[in-house]
């Protein structure tokens, strides 16, 4: 009788231990999943993997006597009622030349909306050589109801692209953006300062 009670008590403790271990595993996996996205993004930005462009604070001091065509693609994910398009469909800068282009964005809804632009370059192996000095994609974008705005991008293509074996034959690139909805858009009155501060940074 005593042994049966002891066995039952031990079984209950073992079940509790198994449940605690399972919960710890679930919590640990959730934390790893949450960290995976920013870590992957950081890896892509450092390596240029998957066509991710590079961010830089200085322009190139080397300009080659060779042009490269850069085309632009603009998309909006479902759930964000915006129109988004490049003002120029393509440009032909010299490799190493710093150039500014603009995109036009409009909030078609009757309420404040917030979005974040995700970007990449194709061919994918060229992403590491595409350097952005200034870009609206560095920050979230808040648009008031019906607001239209021109969004600048300042970039250059690194002259090293013409030396690397895997990229030296590339003569055309496509810079592609997709705006995704983000939660937490601020009211119009409190948003003006943030927009101005963001524009100063750009």
C-alpha positions, 0 to 999 in steps of 0.5 A: 500500500505504501509502495503504491502511494510512493509510486503514484507520488513519483509518477506525479512529480515526473509528469510535472517535470515533463510538462515543465520541460515541454513548456521551457522548450516551447518558450525557448523555440519561440524566443529563437524564432523571434530572434531569427528574423532580425539576425537573418536581416543583419546577415543579409545586410552584411553579406549582400545575401539574397540580393540585400543592398548595402547601407553606407554613409559615404559616396564612392570616390571612384567612377568608372567610364562604364554605365550600368542600367538600374531599373526600379520595381515598386509593390505594395503588400495586401492590407496597405491601401497605398499607391507606390511607383517609381517616378523614373522606371530606370536610370543609366549611371556610370558605375561608382556615380552617386545618383538620386531617384524618387518614388511616389507614394500615396495613401488611398485610405481615409485614415493614417497608415504606417508601412515599412519598405523591404528591398532587394536587388537582382541579380542577387549576386549584385546586391553586395555592390549596391550601396544606399547612402539615403533611403526611405526604406531605412525608416517606417513611413507614416502617411496621413489620409490621402497624403502623397509624398516623394520618397528619395533614394541616393545610391551608387554601384560599387566599382568592384562589381566590374572586377568580381568574376561573378558580376563583371558581366552584369550590365543591368540591375533591378532595385525592387521595393515592397511596402508592408503594413506596420501597426501603430500609426500615430495621429496626424498631429503627433506625427508631423515632428516625427516625419520632419525628423525622418526627412532630416535624416534622409 
